[in-house]
Amino acid sequence: MRKHGRPNPLCAACLRRYARPDGFEAVPHQTARTPFHGEKPMSDTTAPPAAAHGKAAAVFVCILAALAGLMFGLDIGVISGAQQFLQKDFGISDDTLGWIVSVMMLGAALGALVAGWLSSHLGRKRTMILGAVLFVGGSVLCGLAWTPEVLIVGRLVLGVAIGLASFTAPLYLAEVAPESIRGAMISLYQLMITIGILVAFLSDTAFSYSGNWRWMLGVIAIPGALFLLGVAFLPESPRWLMMKGREPEAEHVLQRLLGNRDAIAREIGEIREQLKTPQRGVHMFMQNANFRRSVGLGVLLQVMQQLTGMNVVMYYAPRIFQGMGYDTESQMWFTAIVGLVNVLATFIAIGLVDKLGRKPILYIGFVVMAIGLGVVGTMMKLGIHTHGQQFFTVGMLLVFIVGFAMSAGPLIWTLCSEIQPLKGRDFGIGCSTFTNWVANWLVGLSFLPLLNGIGQAETFWLYAAFNVVFIAFTFWLVPETKGVTLEQIERKLMAGQPLRRIGQ
């Protein structure tokens, strides 16, 4: 997800491939399979009413699970509007404020480290329940915080919750959603993240009139509690149940989700095939230099995504608008506009990624982001004195938002999934996801010191320069994977071809 650096901010194309260890979506076919548990051979006839009921149940389950994305977005966006008010109440420095903002990402990195183990041992459902409990507890603690230290602890707990949810919820969706709606349901998860950010910005704007930062931070416990209640009624992932040898329970879940006996038999057979391919990522990383290249590229891509400067805008938007000369009310409303543009621009990537390809969109995105931030920095250097100059500067910042949301946000996650070979995919994606959170934490922690140290204009020029450098990185290192199967990518990678040639 995290579009904005959030690991489980994975896009639909990425998760459709990640949903199955062989990297491909299930394709309906007529190959006969062995009946399970003494069942009579199934005919090719379908049961439309049962199938329709199963699809409706699956959509409901997936929508409920996708609400984890809403929590994710709320947690990312809510701190933005609260900063100036809590800083005034506590009388804290920018350094302490930087820790309050960024410690959530550190907690998310820790949560992501243990999420794989927990989801494997406890199950997808119980891990999401744990994440929801931590989210509610962390939100309440932030709202009640009586010292900056307590607020930092609350933000850390929230981060762990997001790390767990951002790993487990997309995985659960990928394993539960029927193949006919899997792409739409996973896209919904991504959209919920951006909507959560927008809702958090709007909530902050509403509470900004009273300056009540405690309500800003604490109110997100309400959707967290609703999510916790809903998750309690979700079924467990059938794939996880079969991993644990609980095939009758998996069949029962699939009956609820699919309703079609032929589809159930096909799904059971495909899961059996998946489980025959064990993950050997650590061993491969130690033994195979070509695999280390793909892991290294995944790590680099995540660092690139964070150094575009997007999360700086998400976390510190009111502070940025303050530097443009806007009052508190205007700062909050423009921050909400940033969230809205972020949501709308996401659809550009969804519509173009499989038409133009990954690299052309990345080129366009990095150029747009470099121009946007470069102009914003220049305006701040020259001085923003009139309303026309203010609106122009805001417009260029929104151009930057569009550039990110249509390119590096979703496509980095797509590429990180596509370039990893089958037997090491979990390990490779895990490394890139952890890198995303750590880089996110460092960027969030360093922005205010940079702003106070080298100046506002110079800070934006620095991030603009990073985007220019990333154009070269994309040309020399990033493969074009549009229309290329994961098997073809893996063969070229393991044959030692240059990274940029392992795709088309």
N, C-alpha and C positions, 0 to 999 in steps of 0.2 A: 505498500500500500505502500512509499509512502509516497507516488506523485511528488510529494514535496520532501522526499527523503525518508518517507516512512516505509519500512520493509514490507510490509505487507501490503504498502501501497503498491501491489503488482497490477499491471493492466490485464485486460481480458485475454489478449493473445498469450501473454506470459503464463497466466494461471491455467489456461486451457491445456497448455503443454505440460505444465508442472503437475496438473491433476493426475496424470498417469506417468509412472516412471519411464515408460518407453517414449514419452515426449509427444504422443499423438492423441488426438481425440478419438474416442470410440466411434466406430462407423458401423451402423447397422448392417448386418449381413445374414445370410441364410445358412451358415455353417452349423451343422447339428452339434449339440453339446450333450455331454452325459447328464442325465437327469440327476438331481441331488436328493439325497435322503429317501431313496426308494420311490421317488415320484414317477408316475407314468410319463412316457415320452410326450412332450408337448407338441401340439400341432402348430402350424404357422398362422392359424387364425388368431385374431386379437380380440380383446374384450373392450370395445370402445368406452362403455360407461365406467368400467374400473380404471382404464387408462386415464380417462379425463379426471376422475376423482383423484387418482394418484398424482397427476400433474398439478392439480390445484393444491394438494397437500404439500407437494415439493416446493411450489412457489411460495407458499406461506412460510414454510420452514426456512427457506433461503432468505426471504425478506427479513425474517426475525434475526437470523445470523448476521445479515448484512448491517444490522444496527450497530454492530461492533465498530464499523467504519464511522458511524456518526459519533460515537464516543471518542474515537481516535481524533476526528476533526475538532470536536469540542475542546479537547484537552490542548491541542496545538494552538487553537485560536484564542482561547479565553484569557491567557496571560497577557496578550497584547494590550488590551484596553485597561487592564488593572494596574499596569506598572506605575504610572505617574501618581496614582492615588495612594498605593501602598508605600511607595517611596517617600511620599510626603508624611504619611502617618508614622512610619517607623524611623524616618530620618536617616535612611541608609544611603550608602555611596553607590556609584554606578557599578563598582566591582561586585558588591553584594547583590545588586539587582541582576547582574549578569549570571551569577550563580543560581538565583531563584528561577530565572528563565531557563537556563541551560541544563540544570540538574535533572529535569524530566527526561531529556535525551539520554543522559548517563544511565538513569534507571531503566529506560527502554532497552538500552544495550544489554544490561544485566538480565532483564526479562527475556530478551531474545536468546541469550545464551542458554537459558534453562528451559525455554519453551518447547524445544524439540524433545528433550528428555521427558518433560511432564506430559506432553501430548501423546507420547508413545506409551508411557507407563500408566498414567491416570485416564487417558482417553481425551478426545477432542472436547467433548461436552464438559467434563469436569474441569479441564484447564480453562475453558471460557468462563465457567462459573467462578473459578478462583480469580481470574482477571477482573470480572465484574465486581466481586466483593472488594478487591483491592481498590478498584476505581471509585466505588462509593465511599470507602473509608478514607482514601486519599483526598477526595473532594471535600468531605466534611472537615477533615483536619485542616485543609487549606483555608476553608471559610472561617474556622474558629481560631486560626493561628494567633497566638498571643505574643510571639517573638519572630524575628526573621528566621531563626534557626528552626523553629517548628514548621514554618512555611516551607523551608527547604526540604525538611523531612517529608512533608505532605506531597510536595512535587516529586520527590524521589519515588514515593509509593505509587503515585499516579503513573510515573514512567514505567515502573515494573509492570503495572497493569496493562499499559499500552503495548509493551514489548511482548507480553503473553498473548494479548488479543490480536495484535497485528500479525503474528505468526500463525496462530491457530485458526482464526475465523476464515481467512481466505482458503486455508488448507481444508477446513471443514466444508466450505462451500464447494470447492473443487471435487470433493469426494462424495457429496450428497446430491448435488444438482444433476438431474437427468441431462443426457448429452444434448437434447434438443433445446434446452434453455440455459445450458451452463454458461455460455458466453454472456448472455444478458444478465444473469444473476451475479456473475463476478464483476461485470461492468457496474452493476448497481452498487457493489461494495465500494468501488473506487469513487463513484459519484457521491456516495454517502459521506466519504471523508471530506470532500470539498464542500458539501452542504453543511457538514458539521462545523467547519471553519467559518463559513458564512453566518450560520446561526449564532456561533459564539461572538462574532464581531457585532451582530445586531443586538445580542443580549448585552454586551458591554456598552454599546451605545445607549441603550435604554437606561442602564444603571449609572451611566456617567453623569446624568443630570443631578443625581444625589451624591455622586462620588463614593458610593458604597461598594468598595472593592471586595468585601467579604461575600456579598451576594453574587458578585460577578464570578468568583471562584467556587462558591459553594453550590450554586444553583444547578450545576451540571451533575450533581449527585442524583437529581430527580430522573433524568433519562438513564443514568447508570442503574438506578434501582429498577426501573421498568425493564431494562435489558436483562438484569439478573432474574427477574420474575419470568420473563419470557424464555430465557435459556433453560430454566428448570423443566420446561415442557418439550424441549427439543429431543429428538431421538439421537442416539449415538451414531457415529459414522459407521456404515456397514463395512468399509474397508478395515477400520481399526478392529472391529469385532472379529473379522476373519483373521486378522493378524494374531489375535489372541485365541484362535481356535473356537470361536463362538459362532459357528456358521448358522445354526438355527435362528439365533437372534438377528444375525445379519439379514437372513431371508425375511424375517418378520418386518424389519425396518424397510427393506426394499419393497415389500408388499404395500406398505403405506405410501411410499414415495413414487412407485412406478405403477402399481396396480395391474400390470400386464405380465402374465406368466412367462411369455417368451422373452420379454425384456429383462425380467428378473433372472432367468436362466442365463442369458447372455452376459449380464452384469456379473453374476457370480463367477462364471467362467473366466471373464476378463480379469477380475480381481485375483483369481487363482494364478493366472499367468503373470500378473504384475509381481506377486509375492515370490515368484521364482527367481527374480533378479535382485539379489541383495546389494545394498549400498556398501561400497568399500572405499569411501572417499579419503580417509586418513591414510590408508595403505597406498592408494594411488598417488596421493600428494607426495608421499615420501619417495616413491619409486619411479614416478613418471614425470619427466621434465615438461612434456607437452601439456599434461594436466595442470602443472604449476603455472604454465603460461595462461591458460584459460581462467584459473582462479585469480591470478594477478591482474588480468584484464578486467574481471568483474570488480575487484577491489578498486582499481583505478577509475572505472566508470562511476562508482558510487562517490568517490572523492570529487570527481568532476561535477557530479550533480549538486553536491553541497557547496562547492566553491563558485557556482553560478551566482550565488547571492540571494536565491529565492527565499530561503527560510529566514534570512536576515529581515526581509521585508515582512514576512508573516509574523515574526516575533516582535518586531520593533516598528511597525507601521506608524503608530501615533507619534513616536519619537521622530521619525523621518518627516512626517507632515509638520511637526512642530518646527523643524529646521527650515521648512519652506515658508514659515511665517503664519501658519494657521492657528486659530484659537482651539481650545479643547473640544468644543462641540463639532467644529469642522474636522478636526483630526479624527474623531470617532466615526463620523459619517463617511469620510473618504476611506477609512479603513474598511468599512462595510462594503464600499464599492469595489475595493481590491478583492474582497472575498467573492463578490458576485462575478466579476470578470474572470476570476480563477475558475469558477464553476462553468461558465459558458465556454471559455476557451478550451476546456477539457474535451468538448465535442469535436473540436478541430482535429485533434490527434486520433480520436476514434474513427473519424471519417476518412482520414488520409493515410494512416499507417500502412495499410495493405495495398494502397494505390501508388503512392510515391516511393515508398520504401523507407527504411530506417535512416540511412545516412543523409539523403537529401533533406529530410525534415530536421535532422540534427543540425545540418549546416545552416538552414534557414533560422532555426531557433537560436543558435549561438550568435549569429550575426545580429538578429533582432535584439537579443539581450545585451550584447555589447554596445549597440547604438543607444538603446534605451538608458542604460546606466551611465554611459559616457556623457550623454546630453544632460541627464539629471545632475551629474557631478559638475559639469561646466556651468549650468545655471546656478548652482550653489556657490561656485567660485566667483562668478560675476556679480552675484547678488540678486535676490528676488524681491522686487520692490513694488510691483503693480499686480493687480488681480489677473491681468492677462498673462504675466510671467508665471504666476502661481498655477493657473490652470494649465498652461503649457507644460510646466514641470510635472504636474500630476499626470497629465496625459502621457508623457514619455515614461513615467514609472508604470503606468498601466500597459503600455506597449511592451515593456520588459516582462510583465506578468503574463501577457499573451504568449510571448516568445517561449517562456518556460513551460506553461501549461500545455502547449501544443507539441513540445519536443522532449526536452531532457526529463521532464517530470515523469511521464509514463514510459517513454521508450528506453530509458536506462534500465528499468526493471525488466522490460521485454528482452533486451539483449543479455542481461545477466542470467536469465533462465536459458536462453537459446544456445549460448556458447559452451555450456557445461555438458560433458559427456554423461551418458546414462548412469553408469555405476558410481559416479562421483557428484551427481547433480545436487543431492541434499547437502553435501559438504560445501560445494562451490557456492550455492545460493546462500547457505548459512554464513559463509565468510563475507560475502558481499553485503548481506543484510546487517551483520554486526558492524562492518566498516561504515555503513550508512549512518547508523546511530552514533557511533563514536565521532565521525566527522561532523555530524549535525551538532553534537554537544560542543565540540571545539569551535565551530563557527559561531554558535550562539554565545559562547563564553567570551570570544575575542572581539565581537563587533563593537561594543561600547568602548573598550580600551583603544581600539583603532580609531574610533570616532573622536575620542578625546585626545589621542596622541598625534595622529597625522592630519586630522581634520575631516570634515564631512565630504568635501569635494574629492579629496585624495582617496578616501575610503571607497567611494563609488567608482572612481577611476580604476582602483585596484581590482575590483570585481569585474569591471568591464574588460580589463586586460586579461583576466583569467579566461573569460569567454572567448577572446580572440585566440589565446593559446589552445583552447579546446577545439577550435576549428582544425588546427594542425594535428592534434591528437586523433581526432575523428578520421582525418584523411589517412594517417599512417598506421593506425592500430585497429580501428573499428571495422568489422566486416559488415557487408550488406547481406542480411539474412532473409529478406523478403522472398517468399516463394521457394525457399530451400528447406528440405527436410532436416530434422535434427540428426538423422543418421548420416546424411551427407556432410554436415558441419563437423560431426565427430570424426568421420573418416579423414577429412582434410586436416583437422587439428592433430590427430594422432600420427598422421604422415609427416608432420613437421612443417607444413606450409606456413608462410607468414600469416599472422593473425588476421590481417585485413583481407586475406584471400581465402579464408576458410568458409566464406559464404558463397555468393555468386561469383 
